[in-house]
């Protein structure tokens, strides 16, 4: 049994037949049974099953193996700064400071050369 089929058993309470599961997720019994026995669920199936049980489609995609944990954590954050760790915020701040601290070419020249151009 794959991690994904174990997850389906877990979210369904472990007491639903394939017929009941198929009906709940909107698949024919034959299709559901074939995918179950051949471990042939695809991403669209994972999303449909997750939604049918009120679970996160992202969680389903991770368990199916379509997304990594890292990809899922990035996707789940959106744009809320409160969701980022202090380390992640610090790294971004450092990157921005370093980028803004780059010295423009005209400041690398001696002052008298720069003054000649102005005068």
Sine and cosine of phi, psi and omega as CSV:
sin_phi,cos_phi,sin_psi,cos_psi,sin_omega,cos_omega
0.00,0.00,0.72,-0.69,-0.04,-1.00
-0.99,0.16,0.21,-0.98,0.06,-1.00
-0.87,0.49,-0.58,0.82,-0.04,-1.00
-0.94,0.34,-0.69,0.73,0.02,-1.00
-0.93,0.37,-0.54,0.84,0.10,-0.99
-0.89,0.45,-0.65,0.76,0.02,-1.00
-0.90,0.45,-0.66,0.75,0.03,-1.00
-0.87,0.49,-0.70,0.72,0.04,-1.00
-0.87,0.49,-0.66,0.75,-0.01,-1.00
-0.89,0.45,-0.77,0.64,-0.08,-1.00
-0.96,0.30,-0.35,0.94,0.01,-1.00
-1.00,-0.03,-0.04,1.00,0.00,-1.00
1.00,0.03,-0.04,1.00,0.07,-1.00
0.97,0.26,0.11,0.99,-0.06,-1.00
-0.84,-0.55,0.32,0.95,0.02,-1.00
-0.97,-0.22,0.65,-0.76,0.06,-1.00
-0.98,0.22,0.24,-0.97,0.07,-1.00
-0.86,0.51,-0.58,0.81,0.03,-1.00
-0.88,0.47,-0.73,0.69,0.00,-1.00
-0.91,0.40,-0.67,0.74,0.03,-1.00
-0.89,0.46,-0.71,0.70,-0.01,-1.00
-0.86,0.52,-0.71,0.71,0.00,-1.00
-0.89,0.46,-0.69,0.72,-0.03,-1.00
-0.89,0.45,-0.61,0.79,-0.06,-1.00
-1.00,-0.07,-0.05,1.00,0.08,-1.00
0.99,0.15,0.48,0.87,0.06,-1.00
-0.93,-0.37,0.35,-0.94,0.15,-0.99
-0.95,0.32,0.42,-0.91,0.00,-1.00
-0.88,0.48,-0.67,0.74,-0.03,-1.00
-0.89,0.46,-0.69,0.72,0.00,-1.00
-0.91,0.42,-0.72,0.69,-0.01,-1.00
-0.88,0.47,-0.72,0.69,-0.02,-1.00
-0.88,0.48,-0.68,0.73,0.01,-1.00
-0.89,0.46,-0.72,0.69,-0.02,-1.00
-0.91,0.42,-0.59,0.81,0.01,-1.00
-0.91,0.41,-0.76,0.65,-0.08,-1.00
-0.96,0.29,-0.52,0.86,0.00,-1.00
-1.00,-0.08,0.02,1.00,-0.08,-1.00
0.76,0.65,0.81,0.59,-0.12,-0.99
-0.92,-0.40,0.41,0.91,0.05,-1.00
-0.93,0.36,0.63,-0.78,0.03,-1.00
-0.92,-0.40,0.07,-1.00,-0.08,-1.00
-0.81,0.58,-0.70,0.71,0.01,-1.00
-0.87,0.49,-0.62,0.79,0.05,-1.00
-0.90,0.44,-0.69,0.72,-0.02,-1.00
-0.87,0.50,-0.69,0.73,0.00,-1.00
-0.90,0.43,-0.71,0.70,0.00,-1.00
-0.88,0.48,-0.70,0.71,-0.01,-1.00
-0.91,0.42,-0.70,0.71,0.01,-1.00
-0.86,0.52,-0.73,0.68,-0.01,-1.00
-0.89,0.45,-0.62,0.79,-0.01,-1.00
-0.89,0.46,-0.49,0.87,-0.01,-1.00
-0.97,-0.26,0.20,0.98,0.04,-1.00
0.93,0.36,0.49,0.87,0.00,-1.00
-0.95,-0.30,0.23,-0.97,-0.01,-1.00
-0.96,0.29,0.79,-0.61,0.10,-0.99
-0.87,0.49,-0.52,0.85,0.02,-1.00
-0.91,0.42,-0.68,0.74,0.07,-1.00
-0.85,0.53,-0.70,0.72,0.00,-1.00
-0.89,0.46,-0.65,0.76,-0.01,-1.00
-0.92,0.39,-0.55,0.83,0.06,-1.00
-0.93,0.38,-0.72,0.69,-0.02,-1.00
-0.91,0.41,-0.59,0.80,0.05,-1.00
-0.93,0.36,-0.44,0.90,-0.01,-1.00
0.99,-0.17,0.15,0.99,0.01,-1.00
-0.98,0.18,-0.42,0.91,0.06,-1.00
-0.79,-0.61,0.50,-0.87,0.12,-0.99
-1.00,0.05,0.26,-0.96,0.07,-1.00
-0.85,0.53,-0.66,0.75,-0.02,-1.00
-0.89,0.46,-0.71,0.70,0.02,-1.00
-0.88,0.47,-0.65,0.76,-0.01,-1.00
-0.91,0.41,-0.65,0.76,-0.01,-1.00
-0.92,0.38,-0.57,0.82,0.06,-1.00
-0.93,0.36,-0.66,0.75,-0.03,-1.00
-0.92,0.39,-0.58,0.81,-0.07,-1.00
-0.95,0.31,-0.39,0.92,-0.09,-1.00
-0.96,0.27,-0.63,0.78,-0.08,-1.00
0.92,0.40,-0.75,-0.66,-0.07,-1.00
-0.89,-0.46,0.19,0.98,-0.03,-1.00
-0.98,0.20,0.89,-0.45,-0.02,-1.00
-0.90,0.43,-0.49,0.87,-0.02,-1.00
-0.91,0.41,-0.26,0.96,-0.01,-1.00
-0.99,0.13,-0.31,0.95,-0.06,-1.00
-1.00,0.08,0.52,-0.85,0.03,-1.00
-0.97,0.25,0.29,-0.96,0.05,-1.00
-0.87,0.49,-0.63,0.77,0.03,-1.00
-0.88,0.48,-0.72,0.69,-0.01,-1.00
-0.89,0.45,-0.66,0.75,0.04,-1.00
-0.91,0.42,-0.66,0.75,0.01,-1.00
-0.90,0.43,-0.65,0.76,0.02,-1.00
-0.90,0.44,-0.66,0.76,0.03,-1.00
-0.92,0.38,-0.65,0.76,0.04,-1.00
-0.88,0.47,-0.71,0.71,0.03,-1.00
-0.88,0.48,-0.68,0.73,0.02,-1.00
-0.86,0.50,-0.67,0.74,-0.01,-1.00
-0.94,0.35,-0.63,0.78,0.03,-1.00
-0.90,0.43,-0.70,0.71,0.01,-1.00
-0.89,0.46,-0.63,0.77,0.00,-1.00
-0.92,0.40,-0.62,0.78,-0.02,-1.00
-0.98,0.17,-0.28,0.96,-0.02,-1.00
-1.00,0.06,-0.04,1.00,0.03,-1.00
-0.89,0.45,0.72,-0.69,-0.08,-1.00
-0.99,0.14,0.82,-0.58,0.06,-1.00
-0.90,0.44,0.46,-0.89,-0.03,-1.00
-0.82,0.57,-0.65,0.76,-0.08,-1.00
-0.92,0.39,-0.32,0.95,0.04,-1.00
-1.00,0.06,-0.18,0.98,0.03,-1.00
-0.98,0.18,-0.29,0.96,-0.05,-1.00
-1.00,0.08,0.44,-0.90,0.07,-1.00
-0.86,0.50,0.48,-0.88,-0.06,-1.00
-0.86,0.51,-0.65,0.76,-0.05,-1.00
-0.90,0.43,-0.52,0.85,0.06,-1.00
-0.93,0.36,-0.67,0.75,0.02,-1.00
-0.91,0.42,-0.63,0.78,0.01,-1.00
-0.91,0.41,-0.61,0.79,0.02,-1.00
-0.87,0.50,-0.62,0.78,0.00,-1.00
-0.93,0.38,-0.57,0.82,-0.02,-1.00
-0.96,0.26,-0.66,0.75,-0.08,-1.00
-0.99,0.14,0.00,0.00,0.00,0.00
